[in-house]
């Protein structure tokens, strides 16, 4: 039983560190209206057919709220990490895998 408890603590620590990595967080707005994206410590204004990238931001501290052009809000459960990107289209926001970075 003692080994099982240590394994559980070790896995929990691994999950926390996996989401603490640095990296770029991307928001892509393919919709026809401007949106505001609250990532916790700042609000990002993303124009229609535009994108914003937070360089070396790592994961969000918690949920992300997207204010859609129609003034409707949608909450995406966080933390959201650089492995994902926030994709916004007319009236809907969702998470998708982020494109692989190009090594230079």
PDB file as gemmi writes it, atoms N, CA and C in Angstrom:
CRYST1    1.000    1.000    1.000  90.00  90.00  90.00 P 1                      
ATOM      1  N   UNK A   1       0.821  -1.189   0.000  1.00  0.00           N  
ATOM      2  CA  UNK A   1       0.000   0.000   0.000  1.00  0.00           C  
ATOM      3  C   UNK A   1       0.872   1.264   0.000  1.00  0.00           C  
ATOM      4  N   UNK A   2       2.004   1.204   0.707  1.00  0.00           N  
ATOM      5  CA  UNK A   2       2.880   2.362   0.785  1.00  0.00           C  
ATOM      6  C   UNK A   2       3.433   2.733  -0.588  1.00  0.00           C  
ATOM      7  N   UNK A   3       3.776   1.738  -1.392  1.00  0.00           N  
ATOM      8  CA  UNK A   3       4.308   2.004  -2.731  1.00  0.00           C  
ATOM      9  C   UNK A   3       3.252   2.638  -3.624  1.00  0.00           C  
ATOM     10  N   UNK A   4       2.000   2.212  -3.473  1.00  0.00           N  
ATOM     11  CA  UNK A   4       0.917   2.789  -4.265  1.00  0.00           C  
ATOM     12  C   UNK A   4       0.737   4.266  -3.947  1.00  0.00           C  
ATOM     13  N   UNK A   5       0.869   4.641  -2.676  1.00  0.00           N  
ATOM     14  CA  UNK A   5       0.743   6.046  -2.280  1.00  0.00           C  
ATOM     15  C   UNK A   5       1.863   6.888  -2.855  1.00  0.00           C  
ATOM     16  N   UNK A   6       3.077   6.331  -2.866  1.00  0.00           N  
ATOM     17  CA  UNK A   6       4.206   7.064  -3.443  1.00  0.00           C  
ATOM     18  C   UNK A   6       4.035   7.242  -4.947  1.00  0.00           C  
ATOM     19  N   UNK A   7       3.512   6.217  -5.603  1.00  0.00           N  
ATOM     20  CA  UNK A   7       3.285   6.305  -7.036  1.00  0.00           C  
ATOM     21  C   UNK A   7       2.252   7.381  -7.342  1.00  0.00           C  
ATOM     22  N   UNK A   8       1.184   7.437  -6.565  1.00  0.00           N  
ATOM     23  CA  UNK A   8       0.142   8.434  -6.767  1.00  0.00           C  
ATOM     24  C   UNK A   8       0.685   9.842  -6.583  1.00  0.00           C  
ATOM     25  N   UNK A   9       1.487  10.060  -5.542  1.00  0.00           N  
ATOM     26  CA  UNK A   9       2.098  11.369  -5.309  1.00  0.00           C  
ATOM     27  C   UNK A   9       3.044  11.717  -6.457  1.00  0.00           C  
ATOM     28  N   UNK A  10       3.804  10.756  -6.925  1.00  0.00           N  
ATOM     29  CA  UNK A  10       4.728  10.988  -8.032  1.00  0.00           C  
ATOM     30  C   UNK A  10       4.000  11.350  -9.312  1.00  0.00           C  
ATOM     31  N   UNK A  11       2.903  10.669  -9.614  1.00  0.00           N  
ATOM     32  CA  UNK A  11       2.127  10.983 -10.809  1.00  0.00           C  
ATOM     33  C   UNK A  11       1.477  12.351 -10.706  1.00  0.00           C  
ATOM     34  N   UNK A  12       0.995  12.715  -9.520  1.00  0.00           N  
ATOM     35  CA  UNK A  12       0.401  14.041  -9.334  1.00  0.00           C  
ATOM     36  C   UNK A  12       1.446  15.122  -9.551  1.00  0.00           C  
ATOM     37  N   UNK A  13       2.640  14.928  -9.057  1.00  0.00           N  
ATOM     38  CA  UNK A  13       3.720  15.893  -9.267  1.00  0.00           C  
ATOM     39  C   UNK A  13       4.092  16.004 -10.728  1.00  0.00           C  
ATOM     40  N   UNK A  14       4.098  14.880 -11.440  1.00  0.00           N  
ATOM     41  CA  UNK A  14       4.407  14.881 -12.862  1.00  0.00           C  
ATOM     42  C   UNK A  14       3.351  15.652 -13.640  1.00  0.00           C  
ATOM     43  N   UNK A  15       2.080  15.474 -13.296  1.00  0.00           N  
ATOM     44  CA  UNK A  15       0.994  16.183 -13.982  1.00  0.00           C  
ATOM     45  C   UNK A  15       1.126  17.679 -13.765  1.00  0.00           C  
ATOM     46  N   UNK A  16       1.500  18.110 -12.580  1.00  0.00           N  
ATOM     47  CA  UNK A  16       1.636  19.534 -12.304  1.00  0.00           C  
ATOM     48  C   UNK A  16       2.808  20.139 -13.075  1.00  0.00           C  
ATOM     49  N   UNK A  17       3.913  19.432 -13.153  1.00  0.00           N  
ATOM     50  CA  UNK A  17       5.065  19.979 -13.859  1.00  0.00           C  
ATOM     51  C   UNK A  17       4.850  19.961 -15.363  1.00  0.00           C  
ATOM     52  N   UNK A  18       4.047  19.027 -15.880  1.00  0.00           N  
ATOM     53  CA  UNK A  18       3.803  18.963 -17.316  1.00  0.00           C  
ATOM     54  C   UNK A  18       3.065  20.205 -17.794  1.00  0.00           C  
ATOM     55  N   UNK A  19       2.266  20.795 -16.931  1.00  0.00           N  
ATOM     56  CA  UNK A  19       1.500  21.966 -17.329  1.00  0.00           C  
ATOM     57  C   UNK A  19       2.213  23.257 -16.925  1.00  0.00           C  
ATOM     58  N   UNK A  20       3.382  23.200 -16.350  1.00  0.00           N  
ATOM     59  CA  UNK A  20       4.095  24.391 -15.909  1.00  0.00           C  
ATOM     60  C   UNK A  20       5.189  24.781 -16.896  1.00  0.00           C  
ATOM     61  N   UNK A  21       5.330  24.016 -17.962  1.00  0.00           N  
ATOM     62  CA  UNK A  21       6.366  24.303 -18.953  1.00  0.00           C  
ATOM     63  C   UNK A  21       6.137  25.664 -19.590  1.00  0.00           C  
ATOM     64  N   UNK A  22       7.216  26.288 -19.992  1.00  0.00           N  
ATOM     65  CA  UNK A  22       7.084  27.537 -20.728  1.00  0.00           C  
ATOM     66  C   UNK A  22       6.809  27.221 -22.183  1.00  0.00           C  
ATOM     67  N   UNK A  23       6.347  28.181 -22.869  1.00  0.00           N  
ATOM     68  CA  UNK A  23       6.027  28.034 -24.279  1.00  0.00           C  
ATOM     69  C   UNK A  23       5.061  29.132 -24.666  1.00  0.00           C  
ATOM     70  N   UNK A  24       4.713  29.171 -25.932  1.00  0.00           N  
ATOM     71  CA  UNK A  24       3.849  30.214 -26.449  1.00  0.00           C  
ATOM     72  C   UNK A  24       2.396  29.763 -26.433  1.00  0.00           C  
ATOM     73  N   UNK A  25       1.518  30.629 -25.967  1.00  0.00           N  
ATOM     74  CA  UNK A  25       0.088  30.348 -25.948  1.00  0.00           C  
ATOM     75  C   UNK A  25      -0.550  31.107 -27.103  1.00  0.00           C  
ATOM     76  N   UNK A  26      -1.295  30.398 -27.960  1.00  0.00           N  
ATOM     77  CA  UNK A  26      -1.871  31.001 -29.164  1.00  0.00           C  
ATOM     78  C   UNK A  26      -3.385  31.085 -29.083  1.00  0.00           C  
ATOM     79  N   UNK A  27      -3.903  32.212 -29.599  1.00  0.00           N  
ATOM     80  CA  UNK A  27      -5.339  32.419 -29.751  1.00  0.00           C  
ATOM     81  C   UNK A  27      -5.568  32.804 -31.205  1.00  0.00           C  
ATOM     82  N   UNK A  28      -6.410  32.042 -31.904  1.00  0.00           N  
ATOM     83  CA  UNK A  28      -6.698  32.293 -33.312  1.00  0.00           C  
ATOM     84  C   UNK A  28      -8.187  32.575 -33.454  1.00  0.00           C  
ATOM     85  N   UNK A  29      -8.523  33.712 -34.056  1.00  0.00           N  
ATOM     86  CA  UNK A  29      -9.915  34.100 -34.266  1.00  0.00           C  
ATOM     87  C   UNK A  29     -10.222  34.034 -35.757  1.00  0.00           C  
ATOM     88  N   UNK A  30     -10.948  33.005 -36.157  1.00  0.00           N  
ATOM     89  CA  UNK A  30     -11.348  32.859 -37.555  1.00  0.00           C  
ATOM     90  C   UNK A  30     -12.754  33.394 -37.777  1.00  0.00           C  
ATOM     91  N   UNK A  31     -13.320  34.028 -36.752  1.00  0.00           N  
ATOM     92  CA  UNK A  31     -14.673  34.563 -36.846  1.00  0.00           C  
ATOM     93  C   UNK A  31     -14.718  35.917 -37.517  1.00  0.00           C  
ATOM     94  N   UNK A  32     -15.939  36.404 -37.708  1.00  0.00           N  
ATOM     95  CA  UNK A  32     -16.136  37.678 -38.394  1.00  0.00           C  
ATOM     96  C   UNK A  32     -16.227  38.858 -37.434  1.00  0.00           C  
ATOM     97  N   UNK A  33     -16.146  38.612 -36.119  1.00  0.00           N  
ATOM     98  CA  UNK A  33     -16.217  39.676 -35.125  1.00  0.00           C  
ATOM     99  C   UNK A  33     -14.996  39.643 -34.209  1.00  0.00           C  
ATOM    100  N   UNK A  34     -14.612  40.809 -33.706  1.00  0.00           N  
ATOM    101  CA  UNK A  34     -13.527  40.889 -32.729  1.00  0.00           C  
ATOM    102  C   UNK A  34     -13.973  40.228 -31.431  1.00  0.00           C  
ATOM    103  N   UNK A  35     -13.018  39.673 -30.678  1.00  0.00           N  
ATOM    104  CA  UNK A  35     -13.322  39.018 -29.402  1.00  0.00           C  
ATOM    105  C   UNK A  35     -12.338  39.500 -28.342  1.00  0.00           C  
ATOM    106  N   UNK A  36     -12.704  39.272 -27.083  1.00  0.00           N  
ATOM    107  CA  UNK A  36     -11.805  39.531 -25.960  1.00  0.00           C  
ATOM    108  C   UNK A  36     -11.601  38.205 -25.242  1.00  0.00           C  
ATOM    109  N   UNK A  37     -10.352  37.881 -24.930  1.00  0.00           N  
ATOM    110  CA  UNK A  37     -10.012  36.605 -24.299  1.00  0.00           C  
ATOM    111  C   UNK A  37      -9.315  36.907 -22.976  1.00  0.00           C  
ATOM    112  N   UNK A  38      -9.954  36.524 -21.872  1.00  0.00           N  
ATOM    113  CA  UNK A  38      -9.404  36.743 -20.535  1.00  0.00           C  
ATOM    114  C   UNK A  38      -8.632  35.496 -20.133  1.00  0.00           C  
ATOM    115  N   UNK A  39      -7.293  35.602 -20.113  1.00  0.00           N  
ATOM    116  CA  UNK A  39      -6.439  34.466 -19.786  1.00  0.00           C  
ATOM    117  C   UNK A  39      -6.023  34.460 -18.311  1.00  0.00           C  
ATOM    118  N   UNK A  40      -6.643  35.318 -17.516  1.00  0.00           N  
ATOM    119  CA  UNK A  40      -6.368  35.331 -16.082  1.00  0.00           C  
ATOM    120  C   UNK A  40      -5.618  36.559 -15.638  1.00  0.00           C  
ATOM    121  N   UNK A  41      -4.452  36.790 -16.191  1.00  0.00           N  
ATOM    122  CA  UNK A  41      -3.660  37.941 -15.773  1.00  0.00           C  
ATOM    123  C   UNK A  41      -3.731  39.087 -16.772  1.00  0.00           C  
ATOM    124  N   UNK A  42      -4.413  38.872 -17.899  1.00  0.00           N  
ATOM    125  CA  UNK A  42      -4.620  39.935 -18.877  1.00  0.00           C  
ATOM    126  C   UNK A  42      -5.756  39.569 -19.821  1.00  0.00           C  
ATOM    127  N   UNK A  43      -6.304  40.595 -20.463  1.00  0.00           N  
ATOM    128  CA  UNK A  43      -7.356  40.397 -21.459  1.00  0.00           C  
ATOM    129  C   UNK A  43      -6.760  40.716 -22.825  1.00  0.00           C  
ATOM    130  N   UNK A  44      -6.908  39.761 -23.740  1.00  0.00           N  
ATOM    131  CA  UNK A  44      -6.366  39.907 -25.090  1.00  0.00           C  
ATOM    132  C   UNK A  44      -7.480  40.285 -26.045  1.00  0.00           C  
ATOM    133  N   UNK A  45      -7.302  41.358 -26.798  1.00  0.00           N  
ATOM    134  CA  UNK A  45      -8.233  41.725 -27.858  1.00  0.00           C  
ATOM    135  C   UNK A  45      -7.732  41.095 -29.144  1.00  0.00           C  
ATOM    136  N   UNK A  46      -8.587  40.251 -29.745  1.00  0.00           N  
ATOM    137  CA  UNK A  46      -8.194  39.547 -30.962  1.00  0.00           C  
ATOM    138  C   UNK A  46      -9.172  39.942 -32.064  1.00  0.00           C  
ATOM    139  N   UNK A  47      -8.657  40.569 -33.097  1.00  0.00           N  
ATOM    140  CA  UNK A  47      -9.502  41.043 -34.185  1.00  0.00           C  
ATOM    141  C   UNK A  47     -10.023  39.875 -35.022  1.00  0.00           C  
ATOM    142  N   UNK A  48     -11.084  40.161 -35.775  1.00  0.00           N  
ATOM    143  CA  UNK A  48     -11.635  39.128 -36.656  1.00  0.00           C  
ATOM    144  C   UNK A  48     -10.559  38.707 -37.651  1.00  0.00           C  
ATOM    145  N   UNK A  49     -10.522  37.425 -37.944  1.00  0.00           N  
ATOM    146  CA  UNK A  49      -9.503  36.845 -38.824  1.00  0.00           C  
ATOM    147  C   UNK A  49      -8.087  37.194 -38.375  1.00  0.00           C  
ATOM    148  N   UNK A  50      -7.876  37.294 -37.050  1.00  0.00           N  
ATOM    149  CA  UNK A  50      -6.563  37.616 -36.507  1.00  0.00           C  
ATOM    150  C   UNK A  50      -6.103  36.574 -35.507  1.00  0.00           C  
ATOM    151  N   UNK A  51      -4.951  36.820 -34.926  1.00  0.00           N  
ATOM    152  CA  UNK A  51      -4.389  35.899 -33.941  1.00  0.00           C  
ATOM    153  C   UNK A  51      -3.488  36.675 -32.988  1.00  0.00           C  
ATOM    154  N   UNK A  52      -3.326  36.109 -31.792  1.00  0.00           N  
ATOM    155  CA  UNK A  52      -2.421  36.664 -30.785  1.00  0.00           C  
ATOM    156  C   UNK A  52      -1.618  35.507 -30.232  1.00  0.00           C  
ATOM    157  N   UNK A  53      -0.329  35.736 -30.019  1.00  0.00           N  
ATOM    158  CA  UNK A  53       0.537  34.717 -29.428  1.00  0.00           C  
ATOM    159  C   UNK A  53       1.257  35.338 -28.236  1.00  0.00           C  
ATOM    160  N   UNK A  54       1.092  34.713 -27.074  1.00  0.00           N  
ATOM    161  CA  UNK A  54       1.792  35.155 -25.863  1.00  0.00           C  
ATOM    162  C   UNK A  54       3.092  34.369 -25.778  1.00  0.00           C  
ATOM    163  N   UNK A  55       4.212  35.032 -26.030  1.00  0.00           N  
ATOM    164  CA  UNK A  55       5.504  34.358 -26.061  1.00  0.00           C  
ATOM    165  C   UNK A  55       5.957  33.969 -24.663  1.00  0.00           C  
ATOM    166  N   UNK A  56       6.437  32.755 -24.528  1.00  0.00           N  
ATOM    167  CA  UNK A  56       6.967  32.211 -23.275  1.00  0.00           C  
ATOM    168  C   UNK A  56       6.033  32.418 -22.089  1.00  0.00           C  
ATOM    169  N   UNK A  57       4.738  32.317 -22.328  1.00  0.00           N  
ATOM    170  CA  UNK A  57       3.757  32.539 -21.258  1.00  0.00           C  
ATOM    171  C   UNK A  57       3.491  31.290 -20.436  1.00  0.00           C  
ATOM    172  N   UNK A  58       3.733  30.125 -20.997  1.00  0.00           N  
ATOM    173  CA  UNK A  58       3.410  28.897 -20.294  1.00  0.00           C  
ATOM    174  C   UNK A  58       1.911  28.704 -20.227  1.00  0.00           C  
ATOM    175  N   UNK A  59       1.471  27.996 -19.202  1.00  0.00           N  
ATOM    176  CA  UNK A  59       0.057  27.668 -19.034  1.00  0.00           C  
ATOM    177  C   UNK A  59      -0.689  28.796 -18.346  1.00  0.00           C  
ATOM    178  N   UNK A  60      -1.980  28.874 -18.612  1.00  0.00           N  
ATOM    179  CA  UNK A  60      -2.820  29.809 -17.874  1.00  0.00           C  
ATOM    180  C   UNK A  60      -2.968  29.293 -16.447  1.00  0.00           C  
ATOM    181  N   UNK A  61      -3.260  30.188 -15.531  1.00  0.00           N  
ATOM    182  CA  UNK A  61      -3.418  29.787 -14.128  1.00  0.00           C  
ATOM    183  C   UNK A  61      -4.731  29.048 -13.895  1.00  0.00           C  
ATOM    184  N   UNK A  62      -5.701  29.262 -14.740  1.00  0.00           N  
ATOM    185  CA  UNK A  62      -7.011  28.629 -14.564  1.00  0.00           C  
ATOM    186  C   UNK A  62      -7.801  28.690 -15.849  1.00  0.00           C  
ATOM    187  N   UNK A  63      -9.124  28.822 -15.694  1.00  0.00           N  
ATOM    188  CA  UNK A  63     -10.018  28.870 -16.842  1.00  0.00           C  
ATOM    189  C   UNK A  63      -9.760  30.118 -17.688  1.00  0.00           C  
ATOM    190  N   UNK A  64     -10.180  30.046 -18.944  1.00  0.00           N  
ATOM    191  CA  UNK A  64     -10.087  31.169 -19.875  1.00  0.00           C  
ATOM    192  C   UNK A  64     -11.507  31.524 -20.308  1.00  0.00           C  
ATOM    193  N   UNK A  65     -11.834  32.812 -20.258  1.00  0.00           N  
ATOM    194  CA  UNK A  65     -13.156  33.274 -20.674  1.00  0.00           C  
ATOM    195  C   UNK A  65     -13.026  34.020 -21.989  1.00  0.00           C  
ATOM    196  N   UNK A  66     -13.864  33.628 -22.951  1.00  0.00           N  
ATOM    197  CA  UNK A  66     -13.872  34.265 -24.265  1.00  0.00           C  
ATOM    198  C   UNK A  66     -15.174  35.041 -24.392  1.00  0.00           C  
ATOM    199  N   UNK A  67     -15.046  36.365 -24.590  1.00  0.00           N  
ATOM    200  CA  UNK A  67     -16.218  37.195 -24.853  1.00  0.00           C  
ATOM    201  C   UNK A  67     -16.357  37.294 -26.355  1.00  0.00           C  
ATOM    202  N   UNK A  68     -17.382  36.640 -26.859  1.00  0.00           N  
ATOM    203  CA  UNK A  68     -17.604  36.589 -28.294  1.00  0.00           C  
ATOM    204  C   UNK A  68     -18.216  37.904 -28.758  1.00  0.00           C  
ATOM    205  N   UNK A  69     -18.140  38.204 -30.029  1.00  0.00           N  
ATOM    206  CA  UNK A  69     -18.634  39.460 -30.562  1.00  0.00           C  
ATOM    207  C   UNK A  69     -20.084  39.745 -30.233  1.00  0.00           C  
ATOM    208  N   UNK A  70     -20.877  38.715 -30.060  1.00  0.00           N  
ATOM    209  CA  UNK A  70     -22.291  38.889 -29.752  1.00  0.00           C  
ATOM    210  C   UNK A  70     -22.516  39.172 -28.271  1.00  0.00           C  
ATOM    211  N   UNK A  71     -21.441  39.376 -27.531  1.00  0.00           N  
ATOM    212  CA  UNK A  71     -21.436  39.629 -26.086  1.00  0.00           C  
ATOM    213  C   UNK A  71     -21.771  38.382 -25.267  1.00  0.00           C  
ATOM    214  N   UNK A  72     -21.864  37.248 -25.938  1.00  0.00           N  
ATOM    215  CA  UNK A  72     -21.991  35.988 -25.220  1.00  0.00           C  
ATOM    216  C   UNK A  72     -20.615  35.606 -24.706  1.00  0.00           C  
ATOM    217  N   UNK A  73     -20.565  34.896 -23.591  1.00  0.00           N  
ATOM    218  CA  UNK A  73     -19.291  34.443 -23.038  1.00  0.00           C  
ATOM    219  C   UNK A  73     -19.236  32.923 -23.047  1.00  0.00           C  
ATOM    220  N   UNK A  74     -18.047  32.422 -23.238  1.00  0.00           N  
ATOM    221  CA  UNK A  74     -17.801  30.987 -23.170  1.00  0.00           C  
ATOM    222  C   UNK A  74     -16.564  30.767 -22.322  1.00  0.00           C  
ATOM    223  N   UNK A  75     -16.641  29.832 -21.395  1.00  0.00           N  
ATOM    224  CA  UNK A  75     -15.505  29.516 -20.536  1.00  0.00           C  
ATOM    225  C   UNK A  75     -14.874  28.215 -20.993  1.00  0.00           C  
ATOM    226  N   UNK A  76     -13.573  28.256 -21.193  1.00  0.00           N  
ATOM    227  CA  UNK A  76     -12.796  27.054 -21.519  1.00  0.00           C  
ATOM    228  C   UNK A  76     -12.079  26.617 -20.252  1.00  0.00           C  
ATOM    229  N   UNK A  77     -12.273  25.358 -19.836  1.00  0.00           N  
ATOM    230  CA  UNK A  77     -11.643  24.905 -18.592  1.00  0.00           C  
ATOM    231  C   UNK A  77     -10.128  24.895 -18.693  1.00  0.00           C  
ATOM    232  N   UNK A  78      -9.484  25.437 -17.681  1.00  0.00           N  
ATOM    233  CA  UNK A  78      -8.029  25.527 -17.661  1.00  0.00           C  
ATOM    234  C   UNK A  78      -7.437  24.613 -16.635  1.00  0.00           C  
ATOM    235  N   UNK A  79      -6.170  24.630 -16.506  1.00  0.00           N  
ATOM    236  CA  UNK A  79      -5.243  25.485 -17.239  1.00  0.00           C  
ATOM    237  C   UNK A  79      -5.109  25.054 -18.690  1.00  0.00           C  
ATOM    238  N   UNK A  80      -4.838  26.051 -19.531  1.00  0.00           N  
ATOM    239  CA  UNK A  80      -4.585  25.812 -20.951  1.00  0.00           C  
ATOM    240  C   UNK A  80      -3.099  26.024 -21.173  1.00  0.00           C  
ATOM    241  N   UNK A  81      -2.462  25.029 -21.775  1.00  0.00           N  
ATOM    242  CA  UNK A  81      -1.009  25.030 -21.932  1.00  0.00           C  
ATOM    243  C   UNK A  81      -0.615  25.212 -23.400  1.00  0.00           C  
ATOM    244  N   UNK A  82       0.649  25.529 -23.649  1.00  0.00           N  
ATOM    245  CA  UNK A  82       1.105  25.782 -25.022  1.00  0.00           C  
ATOM    246  C   UNK A  82       0.894  24.618 -26.000  1.00  0.00           C  
ATOM    247  N   UNK A  83       0.645  23.420 -25.509  1.00  0.00           N  
ATOM    248  CA  UNK A  83       0.376  22.294 -26.404  1.00  0.00           C  
ATOM    249  C   UNK A  83      -0.980  22.444 -27.076  1.00  0.00           C  
ATOM    250  N   UNK A  84      -1.798  23.361 -26.550  1.00  0.00           N  
ATOM    251  CA  UNK A  84      -3.122  23.616 -27.098  1.00  0.00           C  
ATOM    252  C   UNK A  84      -3.177  25.051 -27.604  1.00  0.00           C  
ATOM    253  N   UNK A  85      -4.108  25.320 -28.517  1.00  0.00           N  
ATOM    254  CA  UNK A  85      -4.366  26.684 -28.920  1.00  0.00           C  
ATOM    255  C   UNK A  85      -5.863  26.919 -28.843  1.00  0.00           C  
ATOM    256  N   UNK A  86      -6.229  28.152 -28.577  1.00  0.00           N  
ATOM    257  CA  UNK A  86      -7.629  28.528 -28.490  1.00  0.00           C  
ATOM    258  C   UNK A  86      -8.071  28.939 -29.886  1.00  0.00           C  
ATOM    259  N   UNK A  87      -9.052  28.238 -30.422  1.00  0.00           N  
ATOM    260  CA  UNK A  87      -9.584  28.510 -31.754  1.00  0.00           C  
ATOM    261  C   UNK A  87     -10.985  29.090 -31.592  1.00  0.00           C  
ATOM    262  N   UNK A  88     -11.210  30.217 -32.251  1.00  0.00           N  
ATOM    263  CA  UNK A  88     -12.497  30.895 -32.154  1.00  0.00           C  
ATOM    264  C   UNK A  88     -13.064  31.032 -33.556  1.00  0.00           C  
ATOM    265  N   UNK A  89     -14.334  30.656 -33.692  1.00  0.00           N  
ATOM    266  CA  UNK A  89     -15.051  30.854 -34.936  1.00  0.00           C  
ATOM    267  C   UNK A  89     -16.375  31.500 -34.561  1.00  0.00           C  
ATOM    268  N   UNK A  90     -17.151  31.912 -35.517  1.00  0.00           N  
ATOM    269  CA  UNK A  90     -18.379  32.647 -35.222  1.00  0.00           C  
ATOM    270  C   UNK A  90     -19.201  31.979 -34.123  1.00  0.00           C  
ATOM    271  N   UNK A  91     -19.197  32.586 -32.941  1.00  0.00           N  
ATOM    272  CA  UNK A  91     -20.037  32.144 -31.834  1.00  0.00           C  
ATOM    273  C   UNK A  91     -19.534  30.973 -31.033  1.00  0.00           C  
ATOM    274  N   UNK A  92     -18.316  30.503 -31.267  1.00  0.00           N  
ATOM    275  CA  UNK A  92     -17.831  29.326 -30.538  1.00  0.00           C  
ATOM    276  C   UNK A  92     -16.312  29.374 -30.357  1.00  0.00           C  
ATOM    277  N   UNK A  93     -15.881  28.948 -29.179  1.00  0.00           N  
ATOM    278  CA  UNK A  93     -14.453  28.826 -28.887  1.00  0.00           C  
ATOM    279  C   UNK A  93     -14.178  27.388 -28.468  1.00  0.00           C  
ATOM    280  N   UNK A  94     -13.031  26.860 -28.886  1.00  0.00           N  
ATOM    281  CA  UNK A  94     -12.649  25.499 -28.512  1.00  0.00           C  
ATOM    282  C   UNK A  94     -11.138  25.381 -28.473  1.00  0.00           C  
ATOM    283  N   UNK A  95     -10.677  24.287 -27.897  1.00  0.00           N  
ATOM    284  CA  UNK A  95      -9.244  24.007 -27.831  1.00  0.00           C  
ATOM    285  C   UNK A  95      -8.881  23.004 -28.911  1.00  0.00           C  
ATOM    286  N   UNK A  96      -7.735  23.257 -29.539  1.00  0.00           N  
ATOM    287  CA  UNK A  96      -7.192  22.332 -30.528  1.00  0.00           C  
ATOM    288  C   UNK A  96      -5.716  22.145 -30.238  1.00  0.00           C  
ATOM    289  N   UNK A  97      -5.137  21.052 -30.703  1.00  0.00           N  
ATOM    290  CA  UNK A  97      -3.686  20.908 -30.553  1.00  0.00           C  
ATOM    291  C   UNK A  97      -2.977  22.039 -31.283  1.00  0.00           C  
ATOM    292  N   UNK A  98      -1.959  22.578 -30.666  1.00  0.00           N  
ATOM    293  CA  UNK A  98      -1.163  23.637 -31.298  1.00  0.00           C  
ATOM    294  C   UNK A  98      -0.290  23.027 -32.385  1.00  0.00           C  
ATOM    295  N   UNK A  99      -0.060  23.768 -33.462  1.00  0.00           N  
ATOM    296  CA  UNK A  99       0.831  23.249 -34.495  1.00  0.00           C  
ATOM    297  C   UNK A  99       2.248  23.084 -33.942  1.00  0.00           C  
ATOM    298  N   UNK A 100       2.956  22.120 -34.445  1.00  0.00           N  
ATOM    299  CA  UNK A 100       4.335  21.890 -34.009  1.00  0.00           C  
ATOM    300  C   UNK A 100       5.202  23.084 -34.384  1.00  0.00           C  
ATOM    301  N   UNK A 101       6.110  23.436 -33.489  1.00  0.00           N  
ATOM    302  CA  UNK A 101       7.020  24.541 -33.759  1.00  0.00           C  
ATOM    303  C   UNK A 101       8.076  24.106 -34.756  1.00  0.00           C  
ATOM    304  N   UNK A 102       8.498  25.047 -35.590  1.00  0.00           N  
ATOM    305  CA  UNK A 102       9.548  24.753 -36.560  1.00  0.00           C  
ATOM    306  C   UNK A 102      10.905  24.959 -35.924  1.00  0.00           C  
ATOM    307  N   UNK A 103      11.735  23.920 -35.814  1.00  0.00           N  
ATOM    308  CA  UNK A 103      13.077  24.119 -35.269  1.00  0.00           C  
ATOM    309  C   UNK A 103      13.910  24.940 -36.249  1.00  0.00           C  
ATOM    310  N   UNK A 104      14.729  25.836 -35.697  1.00  0.00           N  
ATOM    311  CA  UNK A 104      15.549  26.659 -36.571  1.00  0.00           C  
ATOM    312  C   UNK A 104      16.996  26.502 -36.249  1.00  0.00           C  
TER     313      UNK A 104                                                      
END                                                                             
